[in-house]
Amino acid sequence: AWLLVLQVLTVHSVTQPNIVMMIADDLGWADVPWNDALTIAPTLTSLADTGIILDRHYVQPICSPTRSALMTGKYPSRLGLNHDTINAGEPYGLMANETIIANYMSELGYSCHAVGKWHLGYCSWDLTPTKRGFDSFYGYYNGHETYYTKETHNFFDFRLDTPADNGTVNSEVVWSANGTYSTVNYANRAAKVVAEHDQSKPLFLYLPMQSVHKPNEVPDSYYQMYEGIVENEKRRTLLAMVTAMDDAAEVVVSALKQAGMWDNTIFIFFSDNGGPLKGIGNGQVNYPLRGGKYSYWEGGIRSSSFVHSPMLPGGVINREMLHVTDWLPTLGHLAACGVEPATMCSGPDMGDIDGVNQWDAIVGAGKSNRTEFLVNIDPKAKNSALRWGPWKLYHGNPGKGDWIPPPRINEVLYNKQFTEGLRERSKFDTEQEYIFSEMADPDSIMLFDVEADPAETREVSKDNPDVVTAMLDRLDYYQSRTTAPRNCPRDPASDPTQFGGVWTPWLKAC
């Protein structure tokens, strides 16, 4: 693979773009301004409206699986990360022998930095970011923590990592971050990375934000911005957190402009999964999509996303089928070929991955290079799901499948700004209200035409038996490539009290 990379760069001189990938955490479909006009986020709004909104961008239903798919270009079912997430102190993660996105990008000449949430395992230092191609990491290893005190399960998790000359990790616990809002921490660190970047090399800035994962915490100044606009306290705090994240985006964009890097930058934004539903969520809304985080319904895996660059056309809503695994080969293409279409230049060979180069589809120079994707196969939960053309098949219980609209503070404002605007942009056709769905049994089969019925209101398996048979055959194929989930209980040896009260790698290998 590396020989091919060098050949591509040698025979085809290109301008390698800077790439910023900002990932929101647990952001609902209707938590962004282009899907809910009540959200105050002027920077993200401007970038989306003058960029390319990815209306059919799919991810995994939960954190670690999405991040593993992004990093490797492989479905999590092949990685043993297809059930739940990696929790604090558990002795496993994305295996060290997997080549990840930073390995590829650094080999292609990029300076690679990660700022924010890792959540791909840290039982051994070998699983941490700066042992996997990143030049620095600033943030936390676990899946969630408090925004101010930087604690998960009552212990601290916040550090700055850089590679050491002897092949180990220089890891500094950043106690000074205790008491400051993490979104501000990440924005300032990202701006510092940009300001200090050696512009003889292109920059890959991976920015997986903590926002808007629970707990509900936000500076009061953002909360007050929704005075008289949103009365529901959870929803108001959630949207205030989105606004704080928007300010972080503005800081990063301003830093790139000040450094003279913006005109050659591609800015990518998406959420790692849908918002959690009422009961476990903190105010997120996926309506009119059905379901949410943890589920295979559209509300769990259809991600609010866009791409923006001064080098690209703007004001576009792209409805091509895209999957999170596609970003690895797509970024490989950008690193090797710049923004030129695939017909003009080939990116590096990345071996047996599930992702495909989607650059031409994203910029409107071609159709999607995929007609299907595996939602997931979870042997522990005994469920699976597949998207195939316009169809989506569920085998077993896909998870909680409710439709939950946002709290309505003003019926006229809601109907005008949310319902009508969303239907116009995304072609929804539903009047579904707040409904609790029946949970499917483990042997059930459900089929939906999600192009004609994106809210998944009409189950049509009995009308399309041939489609069901063909899709079950495809699931059998993916089952043959599935690895048993690698989840395991917390290792007592990970106890942070042995490491000064800080979550820290504790094994030589895992």
ROZASE-55099 format. One record per residue (C-alpha): residue number from 1; residue in one letter; x, z, y. Coordinates in nm, 4 decimals, padded with zeros to 6 digits. Layout:
<fidos>
NUM a X Z Y
...
</fidos>
This chain:
<fidos>
1 a 00.0000 00.0000 00.0000
2 w 00.2772 00.0921 00.2439
3 l 00.4591 -00.2382 00.1881
4 l 00.1420 -00.4247 00.2802
5 v 00.1042 -00.2093 00.5926
6 l 00.4537 -00.3020 00.7057
7 q 00.3907 -00.6694 00.6338
8 v 00.0713 -00.6668 00.8407
9 l 00.2465 -00.5093 01.1390
10 t 00.5465 -00.7396 01.1087
11 v 00.3709 -01.0754 01.0949
12 h 00.0847 -00.9968 01.3298
13 s 00.1809 -00.8344 01.6586
14 v -00.1131 -00.6331 01.7893
15 t -00.1952 -00.3784 02.0540
16 q -00.2830 -00.0678 01.8572
17 p -00.5709 00.1197 02.0228
18 n -00.5794 00.4925 02.0775
19 i -00.8559 00.6405 01.8645
20 v -01.0519 00.9571 01.9430
21 m -01.2959 01.0743 01.6765
22 m -01.5264 01.3525 01.7990
23 i -01.7454 01.5057 01.5278
24 a -02.0300 01.7423 01.6071
25 d -02.1221 02.0103 01.3539
26 d -02.4842 02.0411 01.2341
27 l -02.6154 01.8269 01.5200
28 g -02.9738 01.7139 01.4612
29 w -03.0966 01.3577 01.4970
30 a -03.3026 01.4560 01.8016
31 d -03.0397 01.6822 01.9601
32 v -02.8758 01.3981 02.1528
33 p -02.9929 01.2388 02.4787
34 w -03.0494 00.8933 02.3299
35 n -03.2983 01.0473 02.0837
36 d -03.4418 01.3256 02.3026
37 a -03.4493 01.2852 02.6801
38 l -03.4552 01.6634 02.7382
39 t -03.0924 01.7036 02.6289
40 i -02.8550 01.7329 02.9251
41 a -02.5368 01.5504 02.8267
42 p -02.4375 01.2984 03.0936
43 t -02.0982 01.2062 02.9455
44 l -02.2208 01.1411 02.5923
45 t -02.5257 00.9637 02.7359
46 s -02.3102 00.7309 02.9424
47 l -02.0718 00.6612 02.6538
48 a -02.3600 00.5877 02.4163
49 d -02.5643 00.3800 02.6608
50 t -02.2636 00.1675 02.7582
51 g -02.1287 00.1619 02.4037
52 i -02.2622 00.0813 02.0574
53 i -02.5185 00.3239 01.9155
54 l -02.4871 00.3291 01.5363
55 d -02.8495 00.3710 01.4358
56 r -02.7878 00.3454 01.0590
57 h -02.4787 00.5621 01.0258
58 y -02.4894 00.7849 00.7159
59 v -02.2931 01.0935 00.6171
60 q -02.3112 01.3583 00.3450
61 p -02.5759 01.6350 00.3665
62 i -02.3243 01.9136 00.4342
63 c -01.9871 01.9872 00.5951
64 s -01.6981 01.9778 00.3433
65 p -01.8350 01.6767 00.1529
66 t -01.8626 01.4701 00.4726
67 r -01.5115 01.5642 00.5818
68 s -01.3659 01.4821 00.2408
69 a -01.5428 01.1436 00.2411
70 l -01.4100 01.0707 00.5901
71 m -01.0546 01.1715 00.5040
72 t -01.0251 00.9827 00.1731
73 g -01.2779 00.6993 00.1933
74 k -01.4168 00.8265 -00.1386
75 y -01.7538 00.9670 -00.2364
76 p -01.7314 01.3473 -00.2768
77 s -01.8646 01.3124 -00.6319
78 r -01.5253 01.1631 -00.7239
79 l -01.3419 01.4542 -00.5620
80 g -01.5294 01.7459 -00.7170
81 l -01.6642 01.8309 -00.3697
82 n -02.0217 01.7287 -00.4451
83 h -02.1818 02.0737 -00.4547
84 d -02.2119 02.3023 -00.1523
85 t -01.9079 02.3711 00.0691
86 i -01.5669 02.5375 00.0476
87 n -01.6207 02.8986 00.1457
88 a -01.3775 03.1558 00.2811
89 g -01.1182 03.2694 00.0296
90 e -01.2111 03.0215 -00.2413
91 p -00.9047 02.8829 -00.4237
92 y -00.9732 02.5113 -00.4062
93 g -01.0058 02.2283 -00.1573
94 l -00.9444 01.8592 -00.1051
95 m -00.6633 01.8085 -00.3543
96 a -00.3132 01.7689 -00.2160
97 n -00.2530 01.4494 -00.4124
98 e -00.5239 01.2672 -00.2176
99 t -00.3944 01.0401 00.0588
100 i -00.5952 01.1107 00.3734
101 i -00.6582 00.9406 00.7025
102 a -00.3655 01.1021 00.8874
103 n -00.1219 00.9914 00.6155
104 y -00.2301 00.6317 00.6667
105 m -00.2390 00.6479 01.0453
106 s 00.1025 00.8109 01.0755
107 e 00.2505 00.5443 00.8470
108 l 00.0946 00.2856 01.0764
109 g 00.2830 00.4340 01.3706
110 y 00.0273 00.6764 01.5124
111 s 00.0775 01.0242 01.6473
112 c -00.1970 01.2264 01.4768
113 h -00.3458 01.5517 01.6062
114 a -00.6392 01.7607 01.4848
115 v -00.8331 01.9966 01.7091
116 g -01.1248 02.2066 01.5836
117 k -01.2675 02.2736 01.2374
118 w -01.0805 02.1897 00.9149
119 h -01.3071 02.3044 00.6268
120 l -01.1207 02.1179 00.3534
121 g -00.9528 02.4172 00.1929
122 y -00.6513 02.6326 00.2753
123 c -00.5718 02.8287 -00.0412
124 s -00.2252 02.6723 -00.0232
125 w -00.0346 02.5543 00.2801
126 d -00.0218 02.2133 00.1093
127 l -00.3925 02.1694 00.1807
128 t -00.3639 02.2367 00.5534
129 p -00.3593 01.9588 00.8175
130 t 00.0084 01.9469 00.9144
131 k 00.1090 01.9114 00.5491
132 r -00.1208 01.6086 00.5279
133 g -00.0018 01.3810 00.8048
134 f -00.1150 01.5563 01.1229
135 d 00.1486 01.6364 01.3850
136 s -00.0443 01.9411 01.5013
137 f -00.3577 02.1374 01.4243
138 y -00.5359 02.3749 01.6611
139 g -00.8483 02.5496 01.5375
140 y -00.9852 02.7227 01.2293
141 y -00.9662 02.6612 00.8561
142 n -01.3060 02.7917 00.7462
143 g -01.6527 02.6434 00.7756
144 h -01.7938 02.8636 01.0506
145 e -01.7018 03.1457 01.2822
146 t -01.8016 03.3121 01.6069
147 y -01.7386 03.1120 01.9234
148 y -01.5794 03.3913 02.1254
149 t -01.4113 03.6314 01.8812
150 k -01.3081 03.3571 01.6326
151 e -01.4143 03.5605 01.3284
152 t -01.5689 03.4686 00.9973
153 h -01.6701 03.7472 00.7572
154 n -01.5245 03.9910 01.0131
155 f -01.1709 03.8481 01.0059
156 f -00.9858 03.6242 01.2513
157 d -00.9361 03.2504 01.1938
158 f -00.7723 03.0600 01.4783
159 r -00.4232 02.9122 01.4884
160 l -00.1845 02.6437 01.6088
161 d 00.0051 02.4669 01.3294
162 t 00.2961 02.2258 01.3562
163 p 00.5275 02.0885 01.0848
164 a 00.8513 02.2798 01.0278
165 d 01.1851 02.1041 00.9759
166 n 01.2169 02.2496 00.6259
167 g 00.8866 02.0989 00.5130
168 t 00.6797 02.4121 00.5640
169 v 00.4318 02.4933 00.8423
170 n 00.5010 02.6667 01.1718
171 s 00.1727 02.8547 01.2080
172 e 00.0980 03.0636 01.5147
173 v -00.2117 03.2838 01.5115
174 v -00.3665 03.2333 01.8564
175 w -00.4884 03.5831 01.9320
176 s -00.5154 03.4911 02.3005
177 a -00.8191 03.2748 02.2185
178 n -01.0161 03.5886 02.1325
179 g -01.2799 03.6284 02.4029
180 t -01.2833 03.2683 02.5267
181 y -01.5454 03.0082 02.4338
182 s -01.4173 02.7815 02.1573
183 t -01.5615 02.4603 02.3026
184 v -01.3495 02.5200 02.6122
185 n -01.0469 02.5989 02.3930
186 y -01.0805 02.2684 02.2104
187 a -01.1348 02.0659 02.5255
188 n -00.8261 02.2132 02.6892
189 r -00.6131 02.1648 02.3789
190 a -00.7256 01.8021 02.3424
191 a -00.6447 01.7386 02.7087
192 k -00.3000 01.8917 02.6555
193 v -00.2386 01.6679 02.3528
194 v -00.3285 01.3634 02.5625
195 a -00.1179 01.4712 02.8616
196 e 00.1899 01.5326 02.6456
197 h 00.1473 01.2245 02.4272
198 d 00.4438 00.9878 02.3962
199 q 00.2795 00.6597 02.4897
200 s 00.5353 00.4554 02.3020
201 k 00.3100 00.5343 02.0039
202 p -00.0688 00.5063 01.9746
203 l -00.2716 00.8289 01.9494
204 f -00.5175 00.9332 01.6797
205 l -00.7020 01.2433 01.8012
206 y -00.9302 01.3977 01.5387
207 l -01.1697 01.6299 01.7204
208 p -01.4113 01.8018 01.4772
209 m -01.6023 02.0373 01.7068
210 q -01.7483 02.3755 01.6168
211 s -02.0600 02.2889 01.8177
212 v -02.3440 02.3223 01.7368
213 h -02.3056 02.5205 01.4151
214 k -02.4448 02.8723 01.4135
215 p -02.4134 03.1348 01.5555
216 n -02.6085 03.0631 01.8731
217 e -02.3494 03.1364 02.1423
218 v -02.3037 02.9655 02.4765
219 p -02.1960 03.0635 02.8300
220 d -02.4933 03.1633 03.0407
221 s -02.4287 02.8874 03.2940
222 y -02.5285 02.6287 03.0322
223 y -02.8289 02.8299 02.9185
224 q -02.9568 02.8448 03.2774
225 m -02.9450 02.4657 03.3059
226 y -03.2573 02.4518 03.0862
227 e -03.4587 02.6934 03.2970
228 g -03.8122 02.5552 03.3219
229 i -03.7286 02.2713 03.0832
230 v -03.7173 02.4381 02.7413
231 e -03.8916 02.7684 02.6780
232 n -03.8176 02.8178 02.3088
233 e -03.5087 03.0425 02.3077
234 k -03.3398 02.8958 01.9984
235 r -03.3966 02.5410 02.1146
236 r -03.2812 02.6214 02.4663
237 t -02.9577 02.7794 02.3433
238 l -02.8960 02.4930 02.1026
239 l -02.9333 02.2314 02.3751
240 a -02.7118 02.4400 02.6036
241 m -02.4451 02.4251 02.3313
242 v -02.4812 02.0464 02.3260
243 t -02.4314 02.0422 02.7023
244 a -02.1162 02.2517 02.6678
245 m -01.9888 02.0047 02.4070
246 d -02.0681 01.7229 02.6482
247 d -01.8430 01.8874 02.9064
248 a -01.5680 01.8949 02.6428
249 a -01.6137 01.5210 02.5929
250 e -01.5835 01.4722 02.9685
251 v -01.2576 01.6692 02.9750
252 v -01.1109 01.4496 02.6997
253 v -01.2240 01.1245 02.8620
254 s -01.0886 01.2362 03.2000
255 a -00.7537 01.3273 03.0422
256 l -00.7298 00.9835 02.8828
257 k -00.8117 00.8156 03.2140
258 q -00.5608 01.0265 03.4025
259 a -00.2926 00.9381 03.1489
260 g -00.3747 00.5669 03.1832
261 m -00.4806 00.5511 02.8170
262 w -00.8569 00.5086 02.8429
263 d -00.8687 00.1294 02.8709
264 n -00.7004 00.1050 02.5293
265 t -00.9039 00.3823 02.3609
266 i -01.1841 00.3679 02.1060
267 f -01.4060 00.6785 02.1216
268 i -01.6106 00.7520 01.8083
269 f -01.8812 01.0183 01.7935
270 f -02.1014 01.1367 01.5072
271 s -02.2414 01.4487 01.3410
272 d -02.1172 01.5702 01.0039
273 n -02.4747 01.6095 00.8754
274 g -02.8260 01.6582 01.0035
275 g -02.9451 01.9772 01.1657
276 p -03.0550 02.2678 00.9466
277 l -03.4313 02.3100 00.9245
278 k -03.6346 02.5968 01.0617
279 g -03.5469 02.9205 00.8881
280 i -03.1741 02.8515 00.8512
281 g -03.1193 02.6443 01.1635
282 n -03.0556 02.7589 01.5170
283 g -03.2840 02.5228 01.7041
284 q -03.1851 02.1793 01.5746
285 v -03.4402 01.8999 01.5413
286 n -03.4251 01.5903 01.3194
287 y -03.7803 01.4693 01.3861
288 p -03.9218 01.2215 01.3091
289 l -03.6720 01.2074 01.0248
290 r -03.7675 01.4083 00.7204
291 g -03.5613 01.7055 00.5979
292 g -03.2282 01.8300 00.7255
293 k -02.8902 01.9727 00.6333
294 y -02.8415 02.0400 00.2606
295 s -03.1031 01.7766 00.1721
296 y -03.0777 01.4096 00.0744
297 w -03.3666 01.3137 00.3041
298 e -03.2879 01.0990 00.6072
299 g -03.2824 01.4070 00.8306
300 g -02.9927 01.5424 00.6283
301 i -02.7728 01.2332 00.6131
302 r -02.8607 00.9954 00.8975
303 s -02.6210 01.0897 01.1739
304 s -02.6490 01.0524 01.5511
305 s -02.3517 00.8269 01.6231
306 f -02.1914 00.5811 01.8623
307 v -01.8688 00.3953 01.9360
308 h -01.7487 00.3345 02.2910
309 s -01.4520 00.1513 02.4340
310 p -01.3793 -00.0418 02.7525
311 m -01.2617 -00.3157 02.5125
312 l -01.6045 -00.3517 02.3487
313 p -01.9476 -00.4782 02.4521
314 g -02.1923 -00.2112 02.5627
315 g -02.5629 -00.1425 02.5675
316 v -02.5971 -00.2239 02.1974
317 i -02.8032 -00.0585 01.9243
318 n -02.6421 -00.1464 01.5930
319 r -02.8704 -00.1262 01.2879
320 e -02.6200 -00.2244 01.0196
321 m -02.5756 00.0072 00.7189
322 l -02.2632 00.2214 00.7683
323 h -02.1310 00.5161 00.5675
324 v -01.8801 00.7862 00.6550
325 t -01.6423 00.6586 00.3833
326 d -01.6149 00.3354 00.5823
327 w -01.4198 00.4964 00.8645
328 l -01.0932 00.5155 00.6701
329 p -01.0600 00.1392 00.6038
330 t -01.2119 00.0609 00.9438
331 l -00.9514 00.2708 01.1249
332 g -00.6871 00.1176 00.9014
333 h -00.8001 -00.2227 01.0260
334 l -00.7862 -00.1082 01.3895
335 a -00.4383 00.0375 01.3412
336 a -00.3070 -00.2812 01.1781
337 c -00.5053 -00.5467 01.3632
338 g -00.6299 -00.3966 01.6884
339 v -00.9848 -00.4911 01.7826
340 e -00.9602 -00.8404 01.6356
341 p -01.2150 -00.9318 01.3673
342 a -01.1274 -00.9164 00.9984
343 t -01.1303 -01.2966 00.9830
344 m -00.8194 -01.2951 01.2011
345 c -00.6248 -01.0106 01.0400
346 s -00.6325 -00.7931 00.7295
347 g -00.5856 -00.4178 00.7306
348 p -00.3839 -00.2220 00.4732
349 d -00.4704 -00.2011 00.1051
350 m -00.6020 00.1508 00.0457
351 g -00.6573 00.1213 -00.3261
352 d -00.9639 00.2380 -00.5170
353 i -01.1788 00.3782 -00.2388
354 d -01.5525 00.3559 -00.1789
355 g -01.5366 00.2776 00.1917
356 v -01.5259 -00.0747 00.3320
357 n -01.3927 -00.2143 00.6583
358 q -01.6931 -00.2299 00.8912
359 w -01.5272 -00.3299 01.2174
360 d -01.6915 -00.6729 01.2329
361 a -02.0321 -00.5173 01.1602
362 i -01.9840 -00.2498 01.4264
363 v -01.8946 -00.4943 01.7044
364 g -02.1605 -00.7474 01.6073
365 a -01.9261 -01.0069 01.4619
366 g -02.0828 -00.9887 01.1173
367 k -02.3212 -00.8092 00.8853
368 s -02.2488 -00.4831 00.7083
369 n -02.0005 -00.5127 00.4238
370 r -02.2124 -00.2843 00.2086
371 t -02.5616 -00.3142 00.0634
372 e -02.5682 00.0285 -00.0996
373 f -02.4141 00.3734 -00.0917
374 l -02.4245 00.6781 -00.3115
375 v -02.5918 00.9655 -00.1322
376 n -02.4637 01.2138 -00.3897
377 i -02.4595 01.3189 -00.7528
378 d -02.4639 01.6960 -00.7977
379 p -02.4428 01.8036 -01.1632
380 k -02.4950 02.1696 -01.0732
381 a -02.8113 02.1083 -00.8741
382 k -02.9159 01.8373 -01.1224
383 n -03.0057 01.5871 -00.8532
384 s -02.8852 01.2546 -00.7211
385 a -02.9806 00.9896 -00.4683
386 l -02.8898 00.6302 -00.3925
387 r -02.9477 00.3889 -00.1067
388 w -02.9778 00.0252 -00.2258
389 g -03.0782 -00.2412 00.0246
390 p -03.3893 -00.1090 00.2041
391 w -03.4625 00.1305 -00.0822
392 k -03.3762 00.4941 -00.1319
393 l -03.4180 00.6592 -00.4706
394 y -03.4255 01.0315 -00.5439
395 h -03.3706 01.1616 -00.8965
396 g -03.4491 01.5320 -00.9069
397 n -03.5131 01.7633 -00.6148
398 p -03.3637 01.6172 -00.2940
399 g -03.4081 01.9424 -00.1022
400 k -03.6507 02.0706 00.1563
401 g -03.8345 01.7745 00.3043
402 d -04.0260 01.8944 00.6089
403 w -04.0985 01.7129 00.9317
404 i -04.0450 01.9541 01.2208
405 p -04.0918 01.8245 01.5768
406 p -03.9253 01.9984 01.8711
407 p -04.1087 02.2798 02.0504
408 r -04.3397 02.1143 02.3017
409 i -04.3230 02.2570 02.6499
410 n -04.5114 01.9732 02.8108
411 e -04.7340 01.7387 02.6101
412 v -04.7122 01.4495 02.8566
413 l -04.3350 01.4804 02.8964
414 y -04.2895 01.5056 02.5187
415 n -04.5022 01.2015 02.4401
416 k -04.3451 00.9891 02.7109
417 q -03.9779 01.0788 02.6821
418 f -03.9380 01.1669 02.3160
419 t -04.1961 01.0031 02.0952
420 e -04.2272 00.6654 02.2678
421 g -03.8589 00.6336 02.3488
422 l -03.7500 00.7167 01.9958
423 r -03.9917 00.4711 01.8383
424 e -03.8761 00.1973 02.0721
425 r -03.5089 00.2521 01.9884
426 s -03.5286 00.3227 01.6184
427 k -03.8514 00.1513 01.5129
428 f -04.0291 00.4581 01.3797
429 d -04.3985 00.4447 01.3075
430 t -04.5262 00.7905 01.2277
431 e -04.7594 01.0489 01.3731
432 q -04.6398 01.3079 01.1204
433 e -04.6725 01.6628 01.2436
434 y -04.5243 01.9958 01.1348
435 i -04.5711 01.9651 00.7576
436 f -04.4148 02.1531 00.4669
437 s -04.3518 01.9221 00.1758
438 e -04.3808 01.9875 -00.1945
439 m -04.0491 02.0442 -00.3712
440 a -03.9802 01.7878 -00.6435
441 d -03.9052 01.8971 -01.0008
442 p -03.5613 01.8188 -01.1519
443 d -03.6899 01.5224 -01.3550
444 s -03.8871 01.3552 -01.0799
445 i -03.8244 01.0053 -00.9443
446 m -03.9159 00.9155 -00.5887
447 l -03.8647 00.5830 -00.4106
448 f -03.8957 00.5028 -00.0399
449 d -03.8469 00.1881 00.1654
450 v -03.6510 00.3516 00.4461
451 e -03.6268 00.0347 00.6527
452 a -04.0047 -00.0045 00.6725
453 d -04.0686 00.3717 00.6513
454 p -03.7688 00.5599 00.7979
455 a -03.9668 00.8836 00.8183
456 e -04.0167 00.8688 00.4395
457 t -04.3904 00.9207 00.4428
458 r -04.4890 00.6808 00.1623
459 e -04.3567 00.7230 -00.1931
460 v -04.3679 00.3834 -00.3683
461 s -04.1975 00.4177 -00.7094
462 k -04.5119 00.3213 -00.9047
463 d -04.5401 -00.0009 -00.7064
464 n -04.1776 -00.1028 -00.7651
465 p -04.0778 -00.0237 -01.1270
466 d -03.8090 -00.2942 -01.1384
467 v -03.6397 -00.1493 -00.8317
468 v -03.6451 00.1976 -00.9870
469 t -03.4870 00.0673 -01.3081
470 a -03.2133 -00.1191 -01.1224
471 m -03.1313 00.1811 -00.9050
472 l -03.1174 00.4179 -01.2012
473 d -02.8690 00.1767 -01.3586
474 r -02.6550 00.1976 -01.0449
475 l -02.6731 00.5762 -01.0538
476 d -02.5508 00.5621 -01.4137
477 y -02.2488 00.3645 -01.2920
478 y -02.1695 00.6227 -01.0246
479 q -02.2247 00.9000 -01.2774
480 s -01.9428 00.7476 -01.4848
481 r -01.7113 00.8015 -01.1859
482 t -01.8303 01.1536 -01.1083
483 t -01.6089 01.4619 -01.1355
484 a -01.7492 01.8057 -01.2130
485 p -01.7861 02.0228 -00.9006
486 r -01.4744 02.2321 -00.8449
487 n -01.6448 02.5284 -00.6777
488 c -01.5084 02.8685 -00.7723
489 p -01.5597 03.2248 -00.6484
490 r -01.3555 03.3925 -00.3778
491 d -01.0105 03.4987 -00.4903
492 p -00.9473 03.8708 -00.4189
493 a -00.5874 03.7753 -00.3388
494 s -00.7150 03.5940 -00.0292
495 d -00.8133 03.9264 00.1326
496 p -00.7210 03.8905 00.5028
497 t -00.6209 04.2570 00.5232
498 q -00.3046 04.1506 00.3392
499 f -00.2267 03.9057 00.6213
500 g -00.2807 04.1108 00.9335
501 g -00.6559 04.0573 00.9400
502 v -00.6269 03.6771 00.9469
503 w -00.7554 03.4207 00.6965
504 t -00.4292 03.2717 00.5670
505 p -00.3144 03.0487 00.2763
506 w -00.2226 03.2782 -00.0128
507 l -00.1201 03.0627 -00.3112
508 k 00.1843 02.8439 -00.3731
509 a -00.0409 02.5737 -00.5120
510 c -00.4122 02.5338 -00.5788
</fidos>
